Amino acid sequence: MTLSNSEAWALILGILMPFLISFLKQPSWPRWVKVGLAVSVSVVAGLGTAYFDNQLVFTPLKAVVDFAIVLAGSQAFYLRWFQDSSLEQTLREW
């Protein structure tokens, strides 16, 4: 399976999302707010990759695919390598 240009960018953004989300979220927030933040940031990233990939022509199907890739990539990276790391603790305290 070959990734399209926007799918590759969506995956790259998904890997970068845990850094941004950890910087934005507060430890005292309830879990549902943290999940909402992660989904919201992933929606924005997915919409952006879909929008710019089609040379500023938006297609809803492409947006859904890119959002799903960003969300899946960010959650996989977060759960496998980023969760409870010293870098995450540093970003939380900053």
C-alpha positions in Angstrom: 0.0 0.0 0.0 1.3 3.4 -1.0 0.5 6.5 0.9 -0.6 9.6 -1.0 1.0 12.9 -0.3 -1.7 14.1 2.1 -1.8 10.8 3.9 2.0 10.9 4.5 1.7 14.5 5.8 -1.3 13.4 8.0 0.9 10.7 9.5 3.8 13.1 10.1 1.4 15.5 11.8 0.0 12.7 13.8 3.4 11.9 15.2 3.9 15.6 16.1 0.5 16.0 17.7 1.4 14.5 21.2 4.0 17.2 21.6 1.5 19.9 20.9 -1.3 18.3 22.9 0.9 17.7 25.9 2.0 21.4 25.8 -1.6 22.6 25.7 -3.4 20.3 28.2 -3.3 20.8 31.9 -2.9 17.9 34.3 -5.9 19.0 36.4 -8.3 18.8 33.5 -10.8 15.9 33.4 -10.1 13.1 31.0 -13.0 14.0 28.7 -11.5 17.5 28.2 -8.1 16.0 27.3 -9.7 13.6 24.9 -11.7 16.5 23.4 -8.6 18.5 22.9 -6.8 15.6 21.2 -9.7 15.0 18.8 -10.1 18.8 18.1 -6.4 19.2 17.3 -6.6 16.1 15.1 -9.6 17.4 13.2 -7.9 20.7 12.5 -4.7 18.9 11.3 -6.8 16.5 9.1 -8.8 19.3 7.6 -5.6 21.3 6.9 -3.9 18.4 5.1 -7.0 17.6 3.1 -7.4 21.2 2.1 -3.8 21.9 1.1 -3.3 18.6 -0.7 -6.0 19.3 -3.2 -4.5 22.6 -4.0 -7.0 24.5 -1.9 -10.0 22.5 -3.1 -11.7 20.8 -0.1 -13.3 17.3 -0.4 -15.1 15.8 2.6 -13.9 12.2 2.0 -10.3 13.3 1.9 -10.8 15.3 5.1 -12.2 12.2 6.9 -9.4 10.0 5.8 -6.7 12.5 6.8 -8.4 13.1 10.2 -8.5 9.4 10.8 -4.8 9.1 9.9 -3.8 12.0 12.1 -5.8 10.7 15.1 -4.6 7.1 14.7 -1.0 8.1 14.2 -1.0 10.5 17.2 -2.6 8.0 19.5 -0.3 5.2 18.5 2.8 7.3 18.9 1.6 8.7 22.2 0.7 5.3 23.7 3.8 3.5 22.5 6.6 6.1 23.0 5.4 9.3 24.5 3.1 8.5 27.4 4.8 8.9 30.8 8.1 9.9 29.2 10.4 12.6 30.7 9.7 14.8 27.7 6.0 14.7 28.3 6.6 15.7 32.0 8.8 18.6 30.9 6.1 19.8 28.5 3.4 19.6 31.2 5.5 21.6 33.6 6.4 24.3 31.0 
